[in-house]
Structures are given as structure tokens and as C-alpha cells.
Amino acid sequence: MNRFVTNFLVVAALAGGPVSAAPCKLSDLQWMAGVWRNADGGAQTEERWSVAPGGRLMGSSWTLHADRPGGVIEALTIQDDGAGVAMRLRHFDATLGHAREEQDAPMVFVASDCGANSAVFDGQGPQVGEHMTYRRSGDDLLWTGDFLHGGQPVHVEVHSQKTAQ
């Protein structure tokens, strides 16, 4: 094998996997269903996913502070739009009085890698370069967000536990 091919194979192996992964399906994400809660340093978070007709997932999330006003509420959906599985979400303030995104412009993240208990969503449009990852281990869920705010990387992690509905 020539040196170029060997170097290419080493670089490809270090890059983290195959050049193209199998597309994600809605059925790959059913493990997300449930109510997931976290209480950390004065803030409480809940993320709730339900399997809706057609296997799509409908979600809601909130983070509220125990000791001061404010927080954020999200409306989320994961659906197969024909081109792949996409998560769309909108953010609102804690009173639902103000939306962060434009009226007709939800944030869009496409499922790029789905495992038995994990999923990676890659940002589209204004969110290109951003990623959200969900990883489940039993009744524990780790959500990781890697975002760009003002051109600067921001990393967020939320550890939650599944609760009775």
C-alpha cells in the first residue's frame, strides 16, 4: 500500500468513523420519550418528550429559577420531513410574552447520528456549526449543547433523571 493511501486511512480512522452514517429514523429516537428533570443550583429544568401519531416526538422544556424571576420555555418537535429527521424548536421567556426566534423561523437541527440510546443533532441555517447531543443510560439523560454565541463557542450540559409521569 502506498504511503498516501496509508496516511489517508489513518486520518479517516482518527476522524471518528465512517464517511457517511446511516440516516436516522424516528423509530431510532423513541427512547427519548418520558419526563426528565434536573435541579441544579437554584434552577429547575424539565424536558418532556411524547411519542405522537406517526412516531414523531413532541417535546416541551422549561428552566425556571427558584430565587428570581426569569427562565426559558421551549416547544420542540422531532419529525421526518422527507429529507431526514429534524428537530425544530422555539424559545420563549418564562411568561410566554416574548419569543426569541422570529415568528416563522424556528431553530432547526437535523439528526445526524442515532444510536441505541444516543442522538446527535446538527444545526442548520443560522445554527450551522452548533450541535445538540442526547445520551441515555438507564434513567439518566445527559443533554449536551455546543453553540456559537457572538462567534464564541458555548458548551452546556444538563444531567437529568427520568421521573414518573
Residue pairs with C-beta under 8 A, 6 or more apart in sequence:
12 19
21 112
21 113
23 84
23 85
24 84
24 85
24 111
24 112
24 113
24 114
24 119
25 80
25 85
25 114
26 54
26 55
26 56
26 57
26 78
26 79
26 80
26 85
27 55
28 85
28 111
28 114
28 115
28 119
29 57
29 78
29 85
29 111
29 114
29 119
30 51
30 55
30 57
31 116
31 117
31 136
32 49
32 57
32 78
32 119
32 134
32 136
33 49
33 50
33 51
33 57
34 48
34 49
34 162
34 163
34 165
35 46
35 47
35 48
35 162
35 163
35 164
35 165
36 46
36 47
36 48
36 49
36 141
36 160
36 161
36 162
36 163
37 44
37 45
37 46
37 160
37 161
37 163
38 44
38 45
38 46
38 158
38 159
38 160
38 161
39 45
40 158
40 159
42 65
42 66
42 67
43 63
43 64
43 65
43 66
43 71
44 63
44 64
44 66
45 61
45 62
45 63
45 158
45 160
46 61
46 62
47 59
47 60
47 61
47 141
47 143
47 158
47 160
48 59
48 60
48 61
49 57
49 58
49 59
49 76
50 57
50 58
50 59
51 57
52 58
54 79
56 77
56 78
56 79
56 80
57 76
57 77
57 78
57 79
58 76
58 77
59 74
59 75
59 76
59 77
59 78
59 89
60 73
60 74
60 75
60 76
61 73
61 74
61 76
62 71
62 72
62 73
62 74
62 94
63 71
63 72
64 70
64 71
64 94
65 71
69 94
70 93
70 94
71 93
71 94
72 91
72 92
72 93
72 94
73 91
73 92
73 93
73 94
73 96
74 89
74 90
74 91
74 92
75 89
75 90
75 92
76 87
76 88
76 89
77 87
77 88
77 89
78 85
78 86
78 87
78 111
79 85
79 86
79 88
80 86
84 110
84 111
85 110
85 111
85 114
86 108
86 109
86 110
86 111
86 124
87 108
87 109
87 110
87 111
87 121
87 132
88 106
88 107
88 108
88 109
89 106
89 107
89 109
90 99
90 100
90 101
90 106
90 107
91 99
91 100
91 101
91 107
92 98
92 99
92 100
93 100
101 107
107 123
107 126
107 127
108 123
108 124
108 125
108 127
109 121
109 122
109 123
109 124
109 127
109 130
109 131
109 132
110 121
110 122
110 124
111 119
111 120
111 121
112 120
112 121
112 122
113 119
113 120
114 120
117 135
117 136
117 137
118 133
118 134
118 135
118 136
119 133
119 134
120 131
120 132
120 133
121 131
121 132
121 133
122 130
122 131
123 129
123 130
123 131
127 147
129 148
130 145
130 146
130 147
130 148
131 144
131 145
131 146
132 143
132 144
132 145
132 146
133 142
133 143
133 144
133 145
134 141
134 142
134 143
135 141
135 142
135 144
136 142
139 161
139 162
140 159
140 160
140 161
140 162
141 159
141 160
141 161
141 162
142 157
142 158
142 159
142 160
143 157
143 158
143 160
144 155
144 156
144 157
145 154
145 155
145 156
145 157
146 153
146 154
146 155
146 156
147 153
147 154
147 155
147 156
148 154
